[in-house]
Amino acid sequence: MSTAGSASVLFSRLRRAIVGGLVLGGLASSGAALGGQYLIGTYYFPGWTDHAKGLNFPLPWEPIKKYPEREPLLGWYSDSDGRVLRKQIEWMRSYGIGFVAFDWYWNGKASYLDQSVKTFKAVKIKGQMSYSLLWANHFRFPGKMPEYKAMVDDWIANHFSDPDFLKIDGRPVVFVFAMDAFADAAKTIGVSPRELVDVADAMTRAAGFPGIYLVGGTPALEYWVNGVGPSAGFKALSAYNYHRGYSGTAESAKPNAEGYAQFDAAYQQNWKWILQKASLPYIVPMSSGWDSRPWKNGVASKHDDSMSSPDQFESHLLAAKKVMDGYPGKTRKMGVICCWNEFGEGSYIEPTKKDGFSYLEKVRKVFGSGAGK
């Protein structure tokens, strides 16, 4: 996830090792996995409109053009273009993507880099595709309670009442990028993480919903998985992506993956521990890989050699499906893929001129075209 402030953000403490995100659990009222089907989502990076406020690169495709194999099948598009979003919705639906989670940013007073979700809402047909928000709370968290409440008001006013907004047991789902950033911000505001969750829940209840379904991003670390997460009132766990494997403690961390085989192993290590040990539900995160050289002016680390081939990606999806089937209650057979279009980080399944529909075909092959419908 790359945007305002730095193209290659190195997060403090745990954020150096993981990127937190989407979480689901319980029955969804929109796009539910029913009758043995799988509900598969994907993250959407809203960074492809020239001069959009908050971009690190005013012309965001320029760094990507140095890597022509990443050119989308739709060309160097604008994600403010309704024709683009219509085609992307069509492809997602056809290949088994049941919901899309838009990366979402807040500057303390208003949202920004929100052109994609606004365009999506303008062009989608009711019932065609569920959507949610991935709150990128690692970039800027409201520093005062009025700013936090204004943000929740924005969610309620602009998204929660949309019949296609993803809900679980009637609760609107908002994915929180990093649980540790959430806890840090609560401390800055002068409240506990639980109080922040309770404020959002009360505001959502006052708007006529049974509450909010906040989901917290974390790797397989006991402190967050079975400590802060449940005590703060998060409803489930997941992640935006994993760069290294954990098994409960910081000391268990593996080095950053070097190559997709290690990248996949890191995911599976986190999956295994969380599914065995967590008290909260878990939506299984998946990824097509990692190579963030475009956002770093071509500077590479060994970790940047972690993009998959379509066949490797298929094996990764099959492993995810296996854990969903092994823990159907805890996972609800739900998963989320990073990402639809993070071309700067090398995490994308959107059709490209080089690979065509290869990655989407693997999604449909493993989970079925009816997934999420």
N, C-alpha and C positions, 0 to 999 in steps of 0.2 A: 504494500500500500504506500504510494508515494504522492506527496502533495506538499502543501504550504510549509515553508520553513527549511526543509532539507529533502533532497532527492534520495538520500540513503540514510534514513534515520536509524541511529543506534540507540535503542531504548536503554534506560537505566535498569540496573539489576536484572530482573527476569526478562525484561523486554529486549535485552540483548540476545536472548536465546529463543524467545518465542514471540509469536504475534497472536494475541488473543482475539476471540470473536464470537461467532454465532453459537447459540445454544438453544436447543429445543427439548421438550419432554412433555408427556401428556398428550392427549388427543387434540389435534389441530382442528379448528372449526372451518378453516379455509385451506384447501389443498392437503387434506389429511391422508396419511397412509392407511388405507383400508383394505380389507380382504386379502391380506398377505402382500400387497404392493409396497413399494418403497417410495418414500418421499425424498427426492434429491433436489437440493438447491445449489445455487452458485453465487459467489460474490461478484459485484460489478463495480469496477473502479471508474468513477465519474471524472476522468481527467483528460477528455479528448475534444474540448472546444477551445479554439484559439483565444487567448487573452482572458480566459475565465478567471475571476478573482480567486486567488489562493493557489494558483499553479506555481510550481517552482520554475517551469519552463513556459514562457508565454506562448510559444509555438510547440506544444507538447509532442507532436509527432517527429520533430526534427531529430532528437536523439535516437529515435527508433529507426529512422530511415537508414542509419548506418548498419542496420541489421535487417536487410531486405527480406530475409526468410520469415520475418514476423509480420509482414504487411497483411492486414486483414483482407479477406475475400471481398469485403465491401470497400476496400481502398482506405486511404488515410481520411477517415470520416470525421464528422462532427457529431458528438453525442447529444447535441441539441436538435438534431434533424429528426423529425418524426418518421421519415421514411426509413432511417437507420433503425430506430427502436422498433418499428413495426416488423421489419425483417428479423431482427434479433429475437423478438418474442416468438415469431413463427418458428424459427429454428429451435429455440429452447423447448417449445411445446412439442415439436415433432420428434425430438430426440430424448424426451423423458425428463427434462428439467421441470420441476413442479413449482419452484419459487425462485425469485431473485432477490438478493439482499444488497441494497445499494449502500456503499460506503457513504457515511453522512457526517458532516462537519459543522461545528458551532463555534462562533467567535466571541461568544458572550452576550451578543445582542441579536444575532440572526444566523441562519444557516448559510453556507456557501458551498461551492462546487455541487450544487443541487440541480443543475440543469438536466441531468440524465433522468432523475426520478420524476421531475416535473414533466418532462417530455413523455416518459413512460405512462404516467397517469393520464396525459392528454390523449394518447393514441390507443391505449389498450381497450379491448372490448370487455365489458363486465363479465367476469367469470373465466376469462381467458388465461390469466396468469396471476398467481399470488405474489405479493412482494412484502419486503420488510426493510428495516433500516439497520445497518451496522454502524453504531455510534463510534466514531474514531476518537475516543476519549484520550488517546495518548498524545494528540496534537495540542489540544487546549481544552481544559476542563473549567467550567464556571468556577470562579474564585470566591463567589458570594452566593448565598442562598437565593436572592432575587434572580440572579442570572440562571441558576439551575432551574428554578420554577418557570422562568420564561422559556427555557428550552423544552421542558415537559409540556408546557402550554402549546408550543409549536407542534410537537408530535400529535397532541390531541386534536388541534384545530385543522391540521393539514393532512393527517394520515390515518389516525385510528378509526375514523368513521367511514373510510373507504371500504366498501364491502369486500374488496380483494386484498386488504391488508391482512397479513398472516396472523391468525389468532389461535390460541390454544386454550381450550375450555372457556372460550369467550374473551380471553385476555389478550390484548395486543402484544405482539412479540417484538421486543427491541433487543438486538444483540450488542453487547458491550465488548469493545475491542480488547481491553486489558483490565482485568480485575484489580491488579496491583495499582494501576493509575487511579482507579475508582477509590480505593482505600486511601491513597495519598491525598486525593482531592478532598475527601471527607474530613481528613485531619486539618487541611488548610482552611476549610470552611468553619471548622470547629464543632463538627458533629461526628457521630459514628457512621460507618458504612450502612448499618441497619437503618439509621434515621434517614439517610438519603433515599434508600429503597422505599421506606415507608411513606415519605413525602410523595414520590412519584406514584405509588400505589393509591394513596388517598386522593390525589388529583385525578387519577384515571377513574376511580370509583365515582367521584363527584360528577364526572362527565357521562356516567351511565353504564360503565363497563364493570365487570366483576373484579377488576384490578389489572395490574400490568404484569407482563411476563418478561422480566429482565433476565438476560442470560449472560453469564460471565465467562470470559476467555482466560484460559489458564493451561499450562502444561501439567504433567502428572506430578504435582508437588502437594504433599499432604497438607501443608499450611493453608493453601488456597482451596484445594479440592474438598477437604472435610473440615476446614476451619472457617475461613472468611466466607466462602461461598454459601454454605447453609446458614451460618449465623447471621449473615447480612440479609438473607431473604431472597437471594437469587434462586431461580426456579430450576436451572439446569446448567450444564457445562459444555464447552466445546472450545474451538480455537480457530483463528484466522489461518495460521499455518504453524508448523513446527519445524525448527531447524536442527534440533538435537533431541535425543531421547532422554526421558527421565523415568525414574521408578520410585517416586515418593520423596526423595531428598535431593538437595542441590549436589551432594557428593556423588549421586548416582548418574549425573549428567554425562552423556557421551559428547565428544567433540562435535563441532558443527559438521554436518554431512559433507562429504566430498564425493560427488557422484550420486545418481538417482537411486542406486541400490541402497546406499547408506541413508539417503533421504527417506525412502520408503521404510527402512528399518527403524528410523527415529519415530515415524508416525506410529508404527505398530507397537513400539515400546510404550509410548504414551497411551495408546488405545488400551493395551492389555492391563496396565496398572489401574487406569481410571475405571475401566469396566469391572475390574475385580474388587476395587477398594472404595469407590465413591458411593455416597448415599444419594446423590442427586442423579437425575437422568442425564444422558450424554448423547448429543448429536455428533455423529462420527465425522470428523473433518478429513478431507482428502485433498490432494494437490497434484497438478500436472508437473510441478517442478519449480526450479529456482535458478535464475541467472539475471542479476540486477545490474550488469555492466552498462546498459544504456543510461541508467540514472546516475552512474558514477563516472561518466566521461570515459568509459571503456576500461577503467581500472578493475581488474578481476582478482578474486581470491579463489582458492581451490573449491570453496563452497559454491561459487558461481557456476561450477560445472555440474549442476544438479538438475538439468532439464531431462525430461523423459522422452523416450520414443513412444509411439502409440501402443506398441505391445507391452512395454514396461508399465505404461499407465493402466492398461487393461488388467495386468497382474495386481497392481495396487488396488484397483476397484474391486477385484475379486476378493482380495484380503479384507477390504472394508465390508463387503457384503457378508463374508463369513462371520465377522464379529457382530454384525447386525442380526444375523440369523441366530447366533449363539446367545445373544442378550436381547431378545425381542422386546421385553418389557422395559428395560433400561434405555434402549435406543429408539424404540418405536419404529425401527427400521427407517430411520431418518439419517441423512447425510448431507454434507455441504462441501462443494468443491471450490478450492481456490486455484484459479479464479476464472471468470468469463473472459476478461480482457485486460489483465495486468501485464501488458506487453513490456513495460519497463522493468519488471521484476522477473520476467520469464515464466510467469504463471498464467496460462491462458488455455482455454478450450474453444474459444470462438474460432470459426473457420478462417483459415489463412490461405493465401495463394499457393504456399508451399505444401501444406498438409491437407488442404481441403477440409472435409468433414471427419477426418480420421479420429479425432479425439471425441467428438460427439457420437460417432458411431460406436465407440467403445462404451460410452455411457449407456446408450440404448441396448447394446449387446448384453451388458452385465445386468442392468437393472430393468430393462424392458421399456418400450415406448409408452406404456401406460403408467409408468411411475409418476406419482403425484397427481394424476388426473382423477 
